[in-house]
Amino acid sequence: MKVFVVGIAGGVGRRVAARLVAQGDQVGGLVRRPAQVEELAAEGVAATLGDIVKLSAEELAGIIRGHDAAVFTAGAGGEGGPETVDQIDGAGPGKLARAAAIAGVSRIVLVSVFPEAWRERRMDEEFEHYMVAKKQAEVELVLTDRDWVIVRPSALSNAPGTGLVDLGLAKVHEEITRDDVAETVVEVLRQPDVSRIILEVTGGPTPIADAVAAMART
Ligand SMILES: NC(=O)c1ccc[n+]([C@@H]2O[C@H](COP(=O)([O-])OP(=O)(O)OC[C@H]3O[C@@H](n4cnc5c(N)ncnc54)[C@H](OP(=O)(O)O)[C@@H]3O)[C@@H](O)[C@H]2O)c1
């Protein structure tokens, strides 16, 4: 399988790439700094220099053409203010979907967020804006004709992965490791019968491959 990852140098993206490379898949991705191209090349990843905000859908199509699937796991990460969040988290997935349509890349996996993340807390305006942008991205993606899957992880941690999750259509927002999110994304890529569905995933008791398989169309 040939997979292109937007956000490949990030916490989840790097872990997705590492798993795919280890399993013999070809992996490409978008990075913003030349040093990242070299770093990722050493890990077996063919990264392309580019910024999802500056690239047009047509330009991005030229980069992702020939891949079987694309993953979007980029995020502004609290930098650059609301406009940046709108451009990356909000508009990025839709742009990737348009590029995928032009390039003939059918499958798209979006790493999103639980809409009710931290509803029990009083979050600041910036966080609320981020949540709105994430939801807008989901809305745009589900309206496309792509073979999309949205994976909404709960709060991310860098603890070692467990290989176990609680995954389904609606879950309580708790915590999950970036390792386990990456493994979930890879399993979704491996299981084409899981399609056009929004999945919520948090730490739990079920082996990841089994949890993903349970969400396949019957
Ligand atoms: N933190 C949480 O608890 C949480 C919970 C649920 C969901 N999420 C979402 O999960 C996803 C993955 O999280 P993460 O922790 O892996 O994120 P991360 O480590 O912050 O990685 C985000 C990546 O996106 C890249 N990026 C940002 N702007 C870009 C642009 N304009 N063009 C191209 N690439 C760009 C960054 O590139 P650089 O390397 O150049 O900075 C970075 O590599 C994000 O979408 C996040 O919103 C997070």
The ligand as an ORCA input file, in Angstrom:
! r2SCAN-3c Opt
* xyz 0 1
  N      -3.824     16.898     21.560
  C      -4.888     16.178     21.758
  O      -5.198     15.750     22.895
  C      -5.768     15.826     20.593
  C      -6.938     15.105     20.842
  C      -7.710     14.692     19.755
  C      -7.320     15.011     18.461
  N      -6.189     15.748     18.239
  C      -5.831     16.013     16.840
  O      -5.035     14.921     16.434
  C      -4.197     15.310     15.343
  C      -2.789     14.817     15.576
  O      -2.276     15.327     16.783
  P      -0.692     15.348     17.050
  O      -0.498     15.428     18.495
  O      -0.029     14.290     16.242
  O      -0.351     16.764     16.393
  P       1.089     17.451     16.237
  O       2.145     16.633     16.891
  O       0.917     18.873     16.651
  O       1.347     17.359     14.667
  C       0.698     18.173     13.776
  C       1.511     18.178     12.492
  O       0.825     19.006     11.560
  C       1.795     19.684     10.815
  N       1.305     20.922     10.234
  C       0.820     22.004     10.904
  N       0.518     22.958     10.032
  C       0.807     22.483      8.792
  C       0.731     23.027      7.493
  N       0.274     24.281      7.291
  N       1.116     22.274      6.438
  C       1.588     21.020      6.642
  N       1.701     20.443      7.857
  C       1.315     21.183      8.923
  C       2.880     20.022     11.831
  O       4.048     20.300     11.099
  P       5.395     20.870     11.759
  O       6.175     19.638     12.096
  O       5.992     21.677     10.675
  O       4.996     21.681     12.955
  C       2.929     18.743     12.650
  O       3.869     17.845     12.145
  C      -4.323     16.828     15.234
  O      -5.167     17.132     14.154
  C      -4.996     17.219     16.553
  O      -5.795     18.374     16.389
  C      -5.417     16.147     19.283
*
